[in-house]
Amino acid sequence: MFDDLPPDLDRLRTLRVWHALWVQRIDAKIAALQRRQAEEENGRRRRPGPRSGSSSSASAPTAPPSRSMPATATWRANGAGR
């Protein structure tokens, strides 16, 4: 028997509850990490592979993305609001 445990029943029961709570926290963390790892693996499997085909997007020039101007900026640019 271990001599480092409390000698009375009340403290032993308190220690038992504390221990059970810690085991529960550890189990919850393990389950969360297992779910996250499974989701990451599932994401890797579902990720589409590289495109295959005769045309390459690198060879075709593309225009830079257009930026839309807020309505208030267009309104002021046209001289309105003066």
C-alpha positions as CSV (number, residue, x, y, z in Angstrom):
1,M,0.0,0.0,0.0
2,F,1.2,3.6,-0.7
3,D,2.1,5.6,2.3
4,D,1.9,9.0,0.6
5,L,-1.9,9.0,0.5
6,P,-4.0,10.8,3.1
7,P,-4.8,8.6,6.1
8,D,-8.5,9.7,6.5
9,L,-11.5,8.8,4.4
10,D,-12.7,12.3,3.7
11,R,-9.4,13.4,2.1
12,L,-9.2,10.2,0.2
13,R,-12.6,10.7,-1.3
14,T,-11.8,14.3,-2.1
15,L,-8.6,13.1,-3.8
16,R,-10.6,10.5,-5.7
17,V,-13.1,13.2,-7.0
18,W,-10.2,15.5,-8.0
19,H,-8.5,12.6,-9.8
20,A,-11.7,11.6,-11.7
21,L,-12.2,15.2,-12.8
22,W,-8.7,15.4,-14.2
23,V,-9.1,12.0,-16.0
24,Q,-12.3,13.4,-17.5
25,R,-10.5,16.6,-18.7
26,I,-7.7,14.5,-20.2
27,D,-10.1,12.2,-22.0
28,A,-12.0,15.2,-23.4
29,K,-8.7,16.7,-24.7
30,I,-7.7,13.4,-26.3
31,A,-11.1,13.1,-28.0
32,A,-10.9,16.6,-29.3
33,L,-7.4,16.1,-30.7
34,Q,-8.5,12.8,-32.3
35,R,-11.5,14.5,-34.0
36,R,-9.3,17.3,-35.3
37,Q,-6.7,14.8,-36.6
38,A,-9.5,12.9,-38.4
39,E,-10.9,16.1,-39.9
40,E,-7.5,17.1,-41.2
41,E,-6.9,13.6,-42.7
42,N,-10.4,13.7,-44.3
43,G,-9.7,17.1,-45.7
44,R,-6.4,15.8,-47.3
45,R,-8.2,12.9,-48.9
46,R,-11.0,15.1,-50.3
47,R,-8.8,17.8,-51.6
48,P,-8.9,17.8,-55.4
49,G,-5.7,16.8,-57.2
50,P,-3.9,18.9,-59.6
51,R,-5.7,19.8,-62.8
52,S,-4.8,17.8,-65.9
53,G,-5.3,19.1,-69.3
54,S,-3.6,20.7,-72.3
55,S,-3.9,24.3,-71.3
56,S,-2.0,25.7,-68.5
57,S,-3.3,28.7,-66.5
58,A,0.3,29.9,-66.2
59,S,0.6,30.4,-70.0
60,A,-2.6,32.3,-70.4
61,P,-2.4,36.0,-69.5
62,T,-5.0,37.2,-67.1
63,A,-6.2,40.6,-66.2
64,P,-5.7,41.8,-62.6
65,P,-8.9,41.5,-60.5
66,S,-11.1,44.5,-60.8
67,R,-11.8,46.6,-57.7
68,S,-15.3,47.9,-57.2
69,M,-15.6,51.5,-56.0
70,P,-17.9,52.2,-53.2
71,A,-21.1,54.0,-54.3
72,T,-20.2,57.1,-52.3
73,A,-16.8,57.4,-54.0
74,T,-18.4,57.1,-57.5
75,W,-21.0,59.7,-56.5
76,R,-18.2,62.2,-55.4
77,A,-16.1,61.4,-58.4
78,N,-18.9,62.5,-60.7
79,G,-19.1,65.9,-59.0
80,A,-22.3,65.3,-57.1
81,G,-22.7,66.4,-53.6
82,R,-21.1,69.8,-54.0
